[in-house]
Amino acid sequence: MCGICGLIDPVGAPAADCRSMLAAIAHRGPDDEGVWVNGRVALGSRRLSIIDLPGGHQPIANEDESIWITFNGEIYNYRPLRQELLQKGHIFRTASDTEVILHLYEEMGERCVERLNGMFAFAIWDARQQKLVLARDRLGQKPLFYAWDGDRFLFASEIKAILAASGQPRQMNLEAMHHYLSLRFIPSPQTMLHGIYKLPPAHFLVWHDGQITTSRYWDLSFREKLALSENEFVDGLRHKLAQTVADHLISDVPVGAFLSGGMDSSMVVAVMAQDCHASFQTFAIGVSEQDFNELPYARVVADYHETQHMEATVHSDLIASLPHLIWNLDEPSDPIAACQYQAAALAAQHVKVVLGGDGGDELFAGFDRYLGLNYVNAYAKFPGFMRRGIVGPVLGHLPDSFAYKSVTQKARWLHQLSLLPDTAMRYAEATCFFRFSHADKQALYGDGLGTQLGAINSSEIIAQYFRAADATNDLDRMLYADYMTRLAEHSLLLTDRMTMAHSLELRSPFLDHELVEYVAAFPAQMKIHGRELKYILRRLAANYLPPDIIARPKQGFMFPVAYWFRDRLSGFLEQVLLDSTFVRDGLFRREAISHLIAEHRQGQVDHHVRLWQLLNLSLWHEIYVTQAAPTALEAELKALM
């Protein structure tokens, strides 16, 4: 696991620029640093040593040093690939997975990515062809950004590294901000800054003769289905999951696990317990507000599998750490980031690698919206005048409880989505409901910004993937849309940045692409059976977990931010948001933000996600555009609280 960077400069690539880039991402690899410069090309690496501790220094070259690589990630099938390459006559200088990619590239060129099973982002300089190849894993577990002005080309694992060497003006991308407010992510290839781009997941990029091209090398199909009995599905999943977890345990350092007490992380821990020959460490984060606290469930699983369990409790004062959190993210985000940041901080005190349950909800259909869309479509058949004229006004007067997925929230969600024209748009808006809808943004924006962005409907980004899915039913279309958007651009961004902020490697067995392709071939009824979500995983879990864990409803990894913003942090929000740069510059309407704060304080509507987004956005602008120091902002926030 590493942080990587590099540049191509027609007047010569200075090593100093590469080292400046590496200094900005030193947290990604505190164990080692490497820089290789040859004329106009420079490659850099910061290393977190996990495999081949003494011999994995990067960048690494092939036998005649005509091809060089800098690599971030883990290749879980590197051992059989290494044997195959040895038989073909390749000479290895290390025992690392990085060198396997290098020799595989010699055999296949950029199509080598098709043979790799793992999470990865890498850059290869091919001196023979005078070209640079960048590549990113299929599901987007490892990040890669680039900037190109037609002359100088830069790339890095994080945006802050590009900023350290680019010298370009820092200008906010207003369209990216527009999408963030609705989707809580910025779709590839955009970022929050003009001139800096994401390489999308499952793509490689080639720079050659001053031109760049990007190509997609993998996609996910749900069309072909397995015809098996239910018991055969359970047995097949048991075997496949056991093999996948075993692959993810390959390491030359101890491996622990995140444990929330939910189904996904609990299953990963359970399968690990069967594979490991000794007790391993698990890590959990909780809060004092009991309706959000999952620590008791995590303890049940830890005791059941006799892990070395460690936990911590956090409180509302963690809000003061937001500037440092946002600096690590490179982007504004949502409350889940704070949860992951705290969990990573705990785990990093004890291990360098953890396994987690990321991707389980997309793999097995665990989100309520997958089932809820059927109710939306059924309710949409009622006459529109009844829904708009009677039901809507009644729902508008119901108080909100701020509990996780309250009845009021669910009813309003059902009603609002039913007013949209088709299933694709209803699904696209399913999570936008909790953030800023297109209409909400028009109420928030000042006149100039509203005119500039009013024609761009962010929900179309998700709807287009729903419509394009190679699938025959709506559940698979929803899952495909999530794999292509929310998972890669939001969930995996958070897990990478929040763990690497603490020099911690997170591995996610549920995101193994072979497992994803295998479960995509399961019929929809094996994922949602009647009203039961994650049906096949629950069947399998009966062999691994206590019944209470299997039966409990989904909680979600969240902090009680809604309570904090209503009570102890209400005045703090007013001071920060009503005097933000966005309000002063006329981008946002002051009265619109004041209205959100008032409705939330009075318990009329739970706006905590929207308020968190606005708070994150304001702080992000201060750090990444105005260039305020995160430590100075933290001091200011503490003084206001």
Number of C-alpha atoms within 10 A of each C-alpha: 26 32 33 36 30 32 30 24 16 13 11 15 20 17 19 11 18 29 23 16 31 30 16 18 26 24 21 29 25 16 16 15 21 18 20 19 17 13 12 14 23 24 30 27 32 30 26 27 22 22 18 16 16 10 12 21 20 24 23 22 19 19 13 6 10 13 22 20 27 30 30 27 25 26 21 21 17 21 14 11 19 22 12 14 17 14 10 10 8 18 14 15 13 15 17 22 21 26 26 26 23 22 23 21 19 14 14 12 14 19 14 16 23 13 13 21 18 26 24 26 28 26 27 25 23 18 14 8 11 13 17 22 20 24 30 26 27 28 28 26 26 28 30 27 24 22 21 18 11 9 11 17 20 24 26 30 28 24 28 21 27 28 20 18 19 19 8 14 11 17 14 16 15 16 18 20 20 24 22 26 25 25 28 25 26 26 22 16 14 19 24 28 21 17 17 23 19 22 22 27 28 19 19 23 19 19 17 13 10 13 11 15 10 15 13 13 17 15 14 17 15 22 15 13 13 12 11 12 9 12 12 11 20 19 13 14 18 17 10 16 19 16 15 21 21 17 17 22 21 16 16 11 15 15 24 27 26 27 32 29 27 21 25 23 22 28 25 25 29 20 21 23 17 13 14 12 8 9 14 18 21 26 27 26 25 24 18 14 11 11 12 17 21 21 21 14 19 27 22 17 27 23 12 13 20 16 21 13 20 18 17 13 13 14 14 17 13 12 18 19 17 21 25 17 23 24 19 24 23 19 24 29 27 23 18 15 24 21 18 21 20 20 24 26 18 19 24 20 10 16 17 21 23 24 24 23 24 21 23 23 21 23 22 25 26 22 15 16 18 21 18 17 21 15 14 23 18 12 17 20 10 11 9 14 10 10 19 15 10 11 15 16 11 12 14 12 11 16 14 18 17 22 15 16 13 12 14 20 22 13 15 18 20 24 20 19 23 25 16 16 10 13 20 22 20 22 25 24 26 22 18 20 19 18 24 25 19 23 10 14 20 18 17 20 23 19 14 12 17 16 11 12 16 15 9 12 14 23 22 14 17 23 21 14 21 26 17 11 22 17 20 11 13 19 22 25 23 26 24 26 25 19 20 25 22 20 22 24 25 19 19 20 22 24 25 22 26 27 26 27 24 22 25 26 28 27 26 23 26 25 23 23 20 14 17 20 16 17 21 24 16 21 20 18 14 20 22 19 13 9 10 18 23 23 20 22 24 22 16 18 22 13 11 21 21 13 12 11 20 21 12 12 13 17 16 14 18 20 24 21 20 22 21 17 23 22 14 13 19 17 15 16 22 15 13 17 22 19 13 20 18 19 18 12 10 14 16 25 19 19 13 16 20 15 11 18 25 16 15 23 22 13 17 17 21 27 25 25 20 20 22 20 22 23 19 22 23 19 27 26 22 18 19 23 15 13 11 15 14 21 13 10 19 17 13 13 19 14 10 14 16
